[in-house]
Amino acid sequence: MAKEKGEYRPAIQSIPPADEQVAEILSRGERHFDELRLSREERERLLKMRRKEEEKKRKEKEKAKGRKPNKVTVDIPAGLREALESIASKESVTVSQVITFFLFEAVERYEKKEIGFWGFKYPSESPRYDWILVHPNDVERMEKIESRKNKKSW
């Protein structure tokens, strides 16, 4: 196989990397050698583009860090999640906004003693919590509670 004039062929054929870190090091090296073949203007443009991308990433991280104190992760039944997504879609708002609105309403009603947990609390097997609170429509959790009741204790 004859080499065309001006064609670049590496002297050493690449070997499949053993792991992710090796792959990253090798790709960084290849990228560096590819960049050396670029003209000065092209390298400067590439450098500007990378700086812009890094700045964008930095700003996004900062933004995410600012939102972190307001974030919470919860496990909810699939049916409830779908209902919330449907409401959000219908109202053209985010699911987070729908949940926040509903929570404010529920907390206000709870504080006015319009709603309560009486009859919906079950003993917990966790050392961290005394009770498990299960809404009657939460079929998944109710099934777990029912299966615990049917277990024989030794």
Secondary structure as the mmCIF struct_conf table of DSSP 4:
data_model
#
loop_
_struct_conf.conf_type_id
_struct_conf.id
_struct_conf.beg_label_comp_id
_struct_conf.beg_label_asym_id
_struct_conf.beg_label_seq_id
_struct_conf.end_label_comp_id
_struct_conf.end_label_asym_id
_struct_conf.end_label_seq_id
HELX_LH_PP_P HELX_LH_PP_P1 ALA A 2 GLU A 4
TURN_TY1_P TURN_TY1_P1 LYS A 5 GLY A 6
BEND BEND1 ALA A 11 ILE A 12
BEND BEND2 ALA A 18 ASP A 19
HELX_RH_AL_P HELX_RH_AL_P1 GLU A 20 LEU A 36
TURN_TY1_P TURN_TY1_P2 ARG A 37 ARG A 37
BEND BEND3 LEU A 38 LEU A 38
HELX_RH_AL_P HELX_RH_AL_P2 ARG A 40 ARG A 67
HELX_RH_3T_P HELX_RH_3T_P1 LYS A 68 ASN A 70
HELX_RH_AL_P HELX_RH_AL_P3 ALA A 78 GLU A 91
TURN_TY1_P TURN_TY1_P3 SER A 92 SER A 92
BEND BEND4 VAL A 93 VAL A 93
HELX_RH_AL_P HELX_RH_AL_P4 VAL A 95 GLU A 111
TURN_TY1_P TURN_TY1_P4 LYS A 112 LYS A 113
BEND BEND5 GLU A 114 ILE A 115
TURN_TY1_P TURN_TY1_P5 TRP A 118 GLY A 119
STRN STRN1 LYS A 121 PRO A 123
BEND BEND6 GLU A 125 GLU A 125
BEND BEND7 PRO A 127 ARG A 128
BEND BEND8 ASP A 130 ASP A 130
STRN STRN2 TRP A 131 LEU A 133
TURN_TY1_P TURN_TY1_P6 PRO A 136 ASN A 137
HELX_RH_AL_P HELX_RH_AL_P5 VAL A 139 ASN A 150
BEND BEND9 LYS A 151 LYS A 151
HELX_LH_PP_P HELX_LH_PP_P2 LYS A 152 SER A 153
#
